[in-house]
Amino acid sequence: MNPPLSGRKALVIGARRTGAAVARYLASRGAAVVLSDKSADGFDAERKRLNGMRIEWRLGSEDASLLDGTDMVIPSPGVPRDHPLLVAAGTRRVTILAEIELAFRALSVPLHAITGTNGKSTTTELVGRMLRRSGIDAFVGGNLGTPLIDAVGLPIDCAVAEISSFQLEWVDELRPSIGVFLNLSDDHLDRYASLDEYGEAKARLFHAQTPEDWVVLSRDDPWVWALRERLHGRVISFGGDVVEYGTFPRDGTIVVRLPERRREGEELSFSTTRSPLRGVHNLENLMAAATAALLAGATPGAVQAVIDEFPGLPHRLQLVRRKDGVTYVDDSKGTNVGAVVKSLASVPAPVILLAGGVDKGGSYEPLRPLVRDRVKRLVLFGEAREVIREALGAETETVVAASLEEAVARAAEGARAGDTVLLSPACASFDMFRDYADRGERFRALVEAL
């Protein structure tokens, strides 16, 4: 249910991309909007976008007086649950809504949502392209880029959204017609007390579903697969083993057995031999995307065409260049240990691995055997460099760099023909860069200058 907004007072916490989009939406529907941020400047783009709208900007402080007279609070995804304004709002019994909850209540089309630790962006983009190739007008966004709130009011057939755990912390009625949970591994343990708490935050994607809705789960991830016992939606799975219905790989193909087709003994098969996407993680992404897209109405021909053509997203195992027989790969989106495990398993050895940044609280132990067997040189940079050296430095030759510039130089000096130089940091980027994309672009520039 989407209550009327005219005349209501809303506090939006966080004035960057998502917060600015929420403020615009609320103000355009007659709400009195206060847009706050702890930072005092650097909002030129947001101010330009919101120019002329009745929005009160409150920057540089987050005093509890901001809640006076407020009917609802919408925090940006990066705002933690223990933020003083959110704690105070809870005490005052002020409604707190996630941006995706606000958007869902106003959407008049089905929502198809993808969550998980790794592969969300790639899978979301694949599903969107498969639907569009089928003639279905699909909005594609969420955590991937364009906030879901921007889909409200558009002449679309459905919305496909990447959803993070942060976005799910303040949802209640959110109900995707198709919900996908790809995998779960250590990440954001600087925000969550345990893997279980992190997983439960993601599992909120499904809590309002009914038996009319679909749940797409990985059979190969024990935590994710165990969810099937307590969800209300219809479960269909993807994974490595052959199943009566679900999705699995077979001899260079993806086989999809949907329940309604299995009654007729039919299965759909899609070749993966022409796909530009490589690695076991991308095979999982393709299986999940094909399953969700077909459930959402995509045609088999469109699914195959996208599998054949989709080149992947920037900063996700993206080839930068080959120089003197050395391959340089940008995997700046590898911001957690689970992602790096799959990336190391997907590129040719020997590997020179560049890692480091802001530690996210997880264990680096899962990397130990891969570093020992596949990494010839470990080059560490950023705030977490000493933590990673303590965890992994005994497994291979390890050097510490003061900057990404020095890290690339140290990697290049040790590289020989046949080596892969891989930027896959296992950490967040905010110690030295604006975001993972900024880190990846800087890596590309440095490599191209070699």
TARA-V209955 format. One record per residue. RES is the residue in one small letter. PSI is psi in whole degrees, -180 to 180 (999 if undefined). Layout:
<<RES PSI> <RES PSI>>
This chain:
<<m 135> <n 101> <p 155> <p 145> <l -19> <s 129> <g -9> <r 153> <k 128> <a 137> <l 122> <v 122> <i 119> <g 116> <a 16> <r -151> <r -54> <t -46> <g -42> <a -39> <a -41> <v -45> <a -42> <r -46> <y -48> <l -46> <a -36> <s -16> <r 19> <g 6> <a 151> <a 118> <v 130> <v 123> <l 115> <s 157> <d 144> <k -25> <s 150> <a -19> <d -179> <g 24> <f 33> <d -45> <a -42> <e -41> <r -40> <k -43> <r -34> <l 8> <n 132> <g -7> <m 151> <r 84> <i 130> <e 119> <w 129> <r 96> <l 150> <g -10> <s 156> <e 62> <d 148> <a -19> <s -18> <l -23> <l -9> <d 123> <g 7> <t 136> <d -30> <m 152> <v 132> <i 104> <p 144> <s 157> <p -31> <g -6> <v 119> <p 157> <r -27> <d 16> <h 137> <p -38> <l -35> <l -39> <v -44> <a -38> <a -40> <g -42> <t -38> <r 0> <r 38> <v 136> <t 132> <i 126> <l 139> <a 153> <e -40> <i -30> <e -45> <l -43> <a -46> <f -42> <r -23> <a -13> <l 142> <s 12> <v 163> <p 147> <l 129> <h 122> <a 141> <i 128> <t 178> <g 171> <t -47> <n 148> <g 1> <k -47> <s -46> <t -46> <t -41> <t -45> <e -40> <l -48> <v -47> <g -43> <r -38> <m -40> <l -44> <r -39> <r -22> <s 2> <g 11> <i 123> <d 100> <a 126> <f 137> <v 122> <g -134> <g -140> <n -18> <l -32> <g -81> <t 124> <p 145> <l -30> <i -27> <d -12> <a -19> <v 128> <g -9> <l 151> <p 75> <i 165> <d -28> <c 169> <a 134> <v 122> <a 135> <e 131> <i 127> <s 167> <s -37> <f -41> <q -23> <l 0> <e -20> <w 46> <v 155> <d -54> <e -6> <l 125> <r 91> <p 140> <s -36> <i 122> <g 134> <v 131> <f 110> <l -48> <n 169> <l 126> <s 169> <d 122> <d 152> <h 30> <l 3> <d -12> <r -32> <y 147> <a -22> <s 169> <l -39> <d -43> <e -41> <y -46> <g -40> <e -34> <a -43> <k -36> <a -15> <r -15> <l -29> <f -5> <h -22> <a 4> <q 159> <t 174> <p -8> <e -14> <d 164> <w 143> <v 123> <v 115> <l 150> <s 127> <r -20> <d -7> <d 111> <p -41> <w -46> <v -45> <w -32> <a -20> <l -26> <r -24> <e -16> <r 18> <l 155> <h -21> <g 168> <r 123> <v 132> <i 145> <s 167> <f 151> <g -173> <g -25> <d 149> <v 135> <v 161> <e -45> <y 145> <g -162> <t 139> <f 159> <p 149> <r 111> <d 56> <g 16> <t 165> <i 126> <v 128> <v 120> <r 102> <l 148> <p -45> <e -31> <r -32> <r -26> <r -24> <e 6> <g 21> <e 145> <e 154> <l 139> <s 133> <f 126> <s 140> <t 3> <t -26> <r -3> <s 132> <p -15> <l 134> <r 159> <g 152> <v -33> <h -37> <n -29> <l -42> <e -43> <n -42> <l -41> <m -46> <a -43> <a -45> <a -42> <t -51> <a -42> <a -42> <l -41> <l -32> <a -1> <g 7> <a 150> <t 149> <p -38> <g -40> <a -40> <v -47> <q -41> <a -41> <v -40> <i -41> <d -31> <e -26> <f 120> <p -6> <g 167> <l 155> <p 146> <h 21> <r 92> <l 47> <q 125> <l 126> <v -54> <r 166> <r 129> <k 122> <d 37> <g 0> <v 133> <t 128> <y 126> <v 131> <d 111> <d 46> <s -23> <k -7> <g 76> <t 7> <n 165> <v -41> <g -40> <a -41> <v -36> <v -48> <k -34> <s -44> <l -34> <a -12> <s -16> <v 154> <p 138> <a 161> <p 151> <v 139> <i 113> <l 126> <l 122> <a 155> <g 171> <g -139> <v 119> <d 139> <k 10> <g -3> <g 177> <s 142> <y 2> <e -39> <p -18> <l -16> <r -53> <p -35> <l -39> <v -42> <r -42> <d -27> <r -16> <v 119> <k -26> <r 132> <l 119> <v 118> <l 140> <f 170> <g -179> <e -35> <a 7> <r -40> <e -34> <v -43> <i -39> <r -40> <e -37> <a -36> <l -11> <g -26> <a -10> <e -19> <t 174> <e 128> <t 132> <v 152> <v 134> <a 149> <a -14> <s 168> <l -35> <e -47> <e -36> <a -43> <v -42> <a -44> <r -33> <a -46> <a -38> <e -23> <g -1> <a 143> <r 162> <a 132> <g -12> <d 157> <t 122> <v 116> <l 118> <l 107> <s 88> <p -23> <a 14> <c 162> <a 167> <s -3> <f -3> <d -31> <m -12> <f 164> <r -42> <d -177> <y -33> <a -42> <d -42> <r -44> <g -41> <e -38> <r -40> <f -46> <r -46> <a -41> <l -40> <v -43> <e -23> <a -7> <l 999>>
